[in-house]
Amino acid sequence: MNTWGLGVLAWGALAAVAAAQPMLVAVMDFDDQTGQRAEAKLGGAVAPGALAAKGVILLGQQLLNATNFTLIDRRDFIAQMEKEQPTNQGKKTAARPSFIHAAQALRADAVLRGSLLSFSSGKQVVNQGGYKTELNRLTLRISIEALNPVDGAVITMATGSATGQFRQTEQNYTELSEDEAIGLMEKAVNDAVPKLRDALQQAQLAQQSRPRIKLSVKAPGADPALVEVDGILIGTTPLADAEIFKGDHVLTVGKAGYRDVSKRILFEKDTAIEVPMLRTELSAEEMKQVLEKARLHIFQGEPGLLIHTLNE
């Protein structure tokens, strides 16, 4: 059983937060996906990878000033990712840590990932009376993805771009500095964030309109068992009237010393479940008695489908 914090708000399993409430977001990374390089004088000397890395700072700065977002300190996010990194006999493995676990531990509503799509130049040459003039255009384009903290799926995506135009002659030409290239990057990020905000708000409204049902879960014994829906901890037994979205979910119940019980269920109405728990260490005779006595009863009734497991 996973033991992430109680009450984690997740897009796929729990009710979405109100649209008026700022979204809690974490910035994961900003990578370089460029192909064609810009002309040497027009920013071509700036390494696209280094420029993309600065996108993390520029995106964080823009989100910090936006009233619709609450930004998680990236140092906390990275530290949480390191904490969640899998180990093998106490040593960290080569596998990359999952950002999903870190996002859930910090209760993020979305994780943002940026990409520098292009940083290239175009040219138009005009030759009049023996005088050659070049009209150069430098374009920088980025994309920002919002990822679901439950399963890593893309919730939505927004793009932004910035363009600089320069008139070059043999006597007068422009050579772009790294600072000016960062300025273009900042404009592209500023262009993308409002689109991202609007797209996320639409996604939130769509989530809020999804029908919901109430889930109640009981387990034998005085000690509470952990209850997860789609891998997200939503409470402990006895759990009463927890709201989840109507539809197909994986329910997992478990506690120390007992085997986890996991089952995919199509929830169409309010549902109450009593889950039998088997100790991890059972004698052959105890296992025989459990298997002989366990029965599953399904009742149709109000308020909905009741799945009730009885051991007699």
C-alpha positions in Angstrom: 0.0 0.0 0.0 1.2 3.5 -0.8 1.1 5.9 2.2 0.9 9.4 0.7 -0.9 12.1 2.6 -4.6 11.9 3.4 -7.0 13.9 1.3 -4.7 14.3 -1.8 -6.7 16.1 -4.5 -6.3 14.1 -7.7 -7.7 14.8 -11.1 -8.6 11.2 -11.9 -10.1 10.1 -8.5 -11.3 12.9 -6.4 -13.4 16.0 -6.9 -11.6 18.9 -8.6 -10.9 22.1 -6.8 -13.1 25.1 -7.4 -12.2 27.0 -10.5 -11.8 30.2 -8.5 -9.2 28.7 -6.2 -5.6 29.0 -7.4 -4.1 25.8 -8.7 -1.1 24.4 -6.9 1.5 23.6 -9.5 5.1 22.3 -9.7 7.6 23.0 -12.5 9.5 19.8 -13.4 11.9 20.7 -16.2 12.3 22.5 -19.5 14.1 20.5 -22.2 15.6 21.3 -25.6 13.7 20.0 -28.6 15.2 22.3 -31.2 16.2 21.2 -34.7 17.6 24.0 -37.0 20.0 26.4 -35.3 19.7 30.2 -35.8 22.2 32.1 -37.8 25.4 32.7 -36.0 25.0 36.4 -35.6 21.3 36.1 -34.7 21.5 34.0 -31.6 23.2 31.0 -33.2 26.1 31.2 -30.7 23.6 30.7 -27.8 23.4 27.0 -26.9 19.7 26.0 -27.1 20.1 23.5 -24.2 21.3 26.3 -21.9 18.5 28.6 -23.1 15.9 25.8 -22.4 17.3 25.4 -18.9 16.6 29.0 -18.2 13.0 28.4 -19.1 12.5 26.8 -15.7 13.3 30.1 -14.0 11.3 32.2 -16.5 8.2 30.0 -16.2 8.5 30.0 -12.4 8.7 33.8 -12.4 5.7 34.1 -14.6 3.6 31.7 -12.5 4.7 33.5 -9.3 3.1 36.7 -10.6 -0.1 35.0 -11.8 -3.1 35.1 -9.4 -4.5 31.8 -10.8 -1.5 29.7 -9.7 0.3 28.9 -6.5 3.8 27.7 -7.2 5.5 24.9 -5.3 9.1 25.7 -4.5 11.1 23.7 -7.0 13.7 22.8 -4.5 11.0 21.2 -2.4 9.7 19.4 -5.5 13.2 18.1 -6.5 14.0 17.1 -2.9 10.7 15.1 -2.7 11.5 13.4 -6.0 14.9 12.4 -4.6 13.2 11.1 -1.5 10.8 9.0 -3.6 13.6 7.5 -5.6 13.6 3.7 -5.5 16.4 1.9 -3.7 17.9 -1.5 -4.0 19.2 -2.9 -0.7 19.4 0.6 0.7 21.2 2.1 -2.3 19.7 4.4 -4.9 19.0 2.7 -8.2 19.8 4.1 -11.6 16.1 4.4 -12.4 14.8 8.0 -12.5 12.5 8.9 -9.6 8.8 9.2 -10.5 7.5 12.8 -10.4 4.0 11.4 -9.7 4.8 10.4 -6.2 6.5 13.7 -5.4 3.5 15.7 -6.8 1.1 13.7 -4.7 3.1 14.1 -1.6 3.1 17.9 -2.1 -0.6 17.8 -3.1 0.0 19.4 -6.5 -2.9 19.9 -8.8 -0.7 19.7 -11.9 3.0 19.3 -12.8 4.3 21.5 -15.6 6.9 20.5 -18.2 8.3 22.9 -20.8 10.0 22.4 -24.1 12.0 24.7 -26.4 10.6 23.7 -29.7 12.5 26.0 -32.1 15.1 28.7 -32.0 15.8 29.5 -35.7 16.1 32.3 -38.2 14.7 33.0 -41.6 16.0 35.4 -44.2 14.7 37.5 -47.0 17.3 39.1 -49.4 16.5 42.3 -51.3 19.0 43.4 -54.0 18.2 47.0 -55.3 20.6 48.9 -57.5 23.6 46.8 -56.3 22.8 47.2 -52.6 22.0 44.0 -50.8 19.7 44.1 -47.8 18.8 41.2 -45.6 15.5 41.1 -43.7 16.1 38.6 -40.9 13.5 37.1 -38.6 14.4 35.2 -35.5 11.7 33.0 -34.0 11.6 31.2 -30.7 8.7 28.8 -29.9 8.0 26.9 -26.7 5.3 24.5 -25.4 4.2 23.9 -21.8 2.4 20.6 -20.8 0.3 20.3 -17.7 0.6 16.7 -16.4 -1.9 14.8 -14.2 -0.4 14.1 -10.8 -2.3 10.8 -10.6 -1.0 8.9 -13.7 1.3 11.4 -15.5 -1.2 11.8 -18.4 -1.2 15.2 -20.3 -4.1 17.3 -19.0 -3.6 20.1 -21.5 -0.9 21.9 -23.5 -0.2 25.5 -24.5 2.4 27.0 -26.9 4.0 30.4 -27.0 6.2 32.2 -29.4 8.3 35.4 -29.8 9.8 36.9 -32.9 12.5 39.5 -33.5 13.0 41.2 -36.9 16.3 42.7 -38.0 17.4 44.6 -41.1 21.0 43.7 -42.0 23.4 45.3 -44.5 27.1 45.1 -45.0 27.5 48.4 -43.1 24.9 47.9 -40.4 24.0 44.6 -38.9 22.7 43.2 -35.6 24.5 40.5 -33.5 22.2 39.1 -30.9 23.5 38.6 -27.4 22.6 35.9 -24.9 20.6 38.4 -22.8 18.5 39.3 -25.9 17.9 35.6 -26.6 16.7 35.2 -23.0 14.4 38.2 -23.6 12.8 36.4 -26.5 12.4 33.3 -24.3 10.7 35.3 -21.6 8.3 36.8 -24.2 7.4 33.3 -25.4 6.8 32.0 -21.9 4.6 35.0 -21.1 2.7 34.3 -24.3 2.1 30.7 -23.3 1.1 31.0 -19.6 -2.3 32.8 -20.2 -3.3 30.1 -22.7 -2.2 27.4 -20.2 -4.3 29.1 -17.5 -7.4 29.2 -19.7 -7.0 25.6 -20.8 -6.5 24.4 -17.2 -9.6 26.3 -16.1 -11.6 24.6 -18.8 -10.2 21.2 -17.7 -11.2 22.0 -14.1 -14.7 22.9 -15.1 -15.0 19.7 -17.2 -13.8 17.7 -14.1 -16.4 19.4 -11.9 -19.2 18.5 -14.2 -18.4 14.8 -14.0 -21.0 12.8 -12.0 -19.9 11.5 -8.6 -20.9 8.8 -6.2 -20.3 8.1 -2.5 -18.1 5.3 -1.4 -18.1 3.7 2.0 -15.6 1.0 3.0 -15.4 -1.2 6.1 -12.7 -3.8 7.1 -12.7 -6.2 10.1 -10.6 -5.5 13.2 -10.1 -2.5 15.4 -7.0 -1.3 13.5 -7.8 1.0 10.6 -7.0 -0.1 7.0 -5.7 2.3 4.3 -8.1 2.9 1.4 -6.8 3.9 -2.0 -8.6 4.7 -5.2 -6.5 4.6 -8.3 -3.3 4.6 -6.2 -4.3 7.7 -4.2 -4.9 7.4 -0.4 -8.3 8.8 0.3 -8.8 7.7 4.0 -8.9 4.8 6.4 -11.6 2.4 7.5 -14.3 2.8 8.5 -14.6 5.2 5.5 -18.0 6.8 5.1 -19.4 8.7 2.1 -16.1 9.6 0.4 -16.8 11.3 -3.0 -15.3 9.8 -6.1 -16.1 10.2 -9.8 -18.5 7.8 -11.3 -16.8 5.2 -13.5 -14.1 2.6 -13.5 -11.6 2.7 -10.6 -9.1 0.4 -8.8 -9.9 0.1 -5.1 -7.1 -1.1 -2.8 -7.4 -1.8 0.9 -4.6 -2.9 3.1 -2.9 -2.6 6.5 0.2 -3.9 8.2 0.2 -7.6 8.8 -2.5 -8.3 6.2 -2.6 -8.9 2.5 -3.6 -6.0 0.3 -7.0 -6.4 -1.4 -7.2 -4.8 -4.8 -10.0 -4.9 -7.3 -11.1 -3.0 -10.4 -14.8 -1.9 -9.9 -17.2 0.0 -12.1 -18.9 2.5 -9.7 -22.2 3.6 -11.1 -24.2 4.3 -7.9 -23.4 5.0 -4.2 -21.5 1.9 -3.0 -20.8 0.3 0.4 -18.1 -2.4 0.6 -17.0 -4.6 3.5 -13.6 -6.1 2.6 -12.3 -9.3 4.2 -8.7 -9.1 5.3 -6.3 -12.0 5.3 -3.2 -12.1 7.5 0.1 -12.4 5.6 1.0 -15.4 7.7 -1.7 -18.1 7.8 -1.4 -21.8 8.7 -2.7 -24.3 6.1 -5.7 -25.1 8.4 -6.5 -21.3 8.8 -6.3 -20.8 5.0 -8.6 -23.8 4.4 -11.2 -22.4 6.9 -11.1 -19.0 5.3 -11.6 -20.4 1.8 -14.4 -22.6 2.9 -16.3 -19.9 4.7 -15.8 -16.9 2.4 -18.8 -16.0 0.4 -19.7 -12.9 -1.8 -23.2 -11.5 -1.7 -24.3 -8.7 -4.0 -27.5 -6.7 -3.2 -29.4 -4.3 -5.4 -30.9 -1.6 -3.3 -31.0 2.0 -2.4 -29.0 4.2 -2.5 -27.3 2.0 -5.1 -25.2 -1.1 -5.7 -24.1 -2.6 -2.3 -21.2 -5.0 -2.5 -21.1 -6.8 0.9 -18.7 -9.6 1.7 -19.5 -11.8 4.6 -17.4 -14.4 6.4 -19.7 -16.9 8.2 
